[in-house]
């Protein structure tokens, strides 16, 4: 499955945003959302676009 261009652009902006913080930073104190959470989500989106499931390729 090819990732739609608007989703790819949004993902790239999200990853650039995450890049402004260190891996252990809390982005939102109220929810506890961290940079690591964002990186996990971004990775899952990319894997889904390539038709992979985390259980299929846990080292991706």
C-alpha atoms as a printed R data frame, in Angstrom:
   type eleno elety resid chain resno      x      y      z
1  ATOM     1    CA   UNK     A     1  0.000  0.000  0.000
2  ATOM     2    CA   UNK     A     2  1.428  3.346 -1.009
3  ATOM     3    CA   UNK     A     3  1.157  6.045  1.623
4  ATOM     4    CA   UNK     A     4 -0.947  8.979  0.377
5  ATOM     5    CA   UNK     A     5  1.078 12.139 -0.244
6  ATOM     6    CA   UNK     A     6 -0.776 14.164  2.398
7  ATOM     7    CA   UNK     A     7 -0.181 11.476  5.026
8  ATOM     8    CA   UNK     A     8  3.510 11.247  4.049
9  ATOM     9    CA   UNK     A     9  3.860 15.038  4.346
10 ATOM    10    CA   UNK     A    10  2.128 15.075  7.742
11 ATOM    11    CA   UNK     A    11  4.316 12.213  8.957
12 ATOM    12    CA   UNK     A    12  7.446 14.071  7.842
13 ATOM    13    CA   UNK     A    13  6.309 17.222  9.688
14 ATOM    14    CA   UNK     A    14  5.575 15.129 12.782
15 ATOM    15    CA   UNK     A    15  9.029 13.530 12.627
16 ATOM    16    CA   UNK     A    16 10.648 16.962 12.234
17 ATOM    17    CA   UNK     A    17  8.726 18.117 15.304
18 ATOM    18    CA   UNK     A    18  9.927 15.078 17.250
19 ATOM    19    CA   UNK     A    19 13.491 15.792 16.126
20 ATOM    20    CA   UNK     A    20 13.442 19.058 18.071
21 ATOM    21    CA   UNK     A    21 13.275 17.077 21.331
22 ATOM    22    CA   UNK     A    22 15.430 14.397 22.922
23 ATOM    23    CA   UNK     A    23 14.127 10.832 23.094
24 ATOM    24    CA   UNK     A    24 13.134 10.989 26.751
25 ATOM    25    CA   UNK     A    25 11.394 14.384 26.620
26 ATOM    26    CA   UNK     A    26  7.775 14.611 27.690
27 ATOM    27    CA   UNK     A    27  5.951 16.626 25.024
28 ATOM    28    CA   UNK     A    28  2.651 16.864 26.885
29 ATOM    29    CA   UNK     A    29  2.810 16.677 30.675
30 ATOM    30    CA   UNK     A    30 -0.953 16.218 31.097
31 ATOM    31    CA   UNK     A    31 -1.076 13.045 29.008
32 ATOM    32    CA   UNK     A    32  2.516 11.916 29.551
33 ATOM    33    CA   UNK     A    33  3.067 11.769 25.765
34 ATOM    34    CA   UNK     A    34  6.796 11.450 25.060
35 ATOM    35    CA   UNK     A    35  9.074 11.694 22.052
36 ATOM    36    CA   UNK     A    36  9.450  7.918 22.249
37 ATOM    37    CA   UNK     A    37  5.650  7.572 21.971
38 ATOM    38    CA   UNK     A    38  5.712  9.718 18.840
39 ATOM    39    CA   UNK     A    39  8.554  7.711 17.341
40 ATOM    40    CA   UNK     A    40  6.649  4.496 17.999
41 ATOM    41    CA   UNK     A    41  3.543  5.863 16.281
42 ATOM    42    CA   UNK     A    42  5.552  7.141 13.306
43 ATOM    43    CA   UNK     A    43  7.221  3.745 12.927
44 ATOM    44    CA   UNK     A    44  3.892  1.931 13.052
45 ATOM    45    CA   UNK     A    45  2.452  4.233 10.373
46 ATOM    46    CA   UNK     A    46  5.453  3.612  8.106
47 ATOM    47    CA   UNK     A    47  5.286 -0.148  8.641
48 ATOM    48    CA   UNK     A    48  1.546 -0.168  7.938
49 ATOM    49    CA   UNK     A    49  2.162  1.695  4.693
50 ATOM    50    CA   UNK     A    50  4.567 -1.057  3.670
51 ATOM    51    CA   UNK     A    51  2.120 -3.777  4.652
52 ATOM    52    CA   UNK     A    52  4.164 -5.006  7.617
53 ATOM    53    CA   UNK     A    53  2.876 -5.919 11.031
54 ATOM    54    CA   UNK     A    54  5.117 -5.369 14.072
55 ATOM    55    CA   UNK     A    55  4.899 -9.088 14.884
56 ATOM    56    CA   UNK     A    56  6.099 -9.938 11.383
57 ATOM    57    CA   UNK     A    57  9.229 -7.824 11.628
58 ATOM    58    CA   UNK     A    58  9.947 -6.675 15.216
59 ATOM    59    CA   UNK     A    59 13.422 -5.352 14.306
60 ATOM    60    CA   UNK     A    60 12.254 -2.981 11.545
